[in-house]
């Protein structure tokens, strides 16, 4: 399974999301254990977060 990590790993204090991949700390922590279906759900959420951030 691929990861949305882009190597910029810092959690934004305000949004509580990684400034690189836009995942929450919980999403980052559980990533190695999730199945493809859950990974796709998170990736879709990241897309929405990215659009909302603009």
Order of alpha helices (4+ residues) and beta strands (2+ residues): alpha-alpha
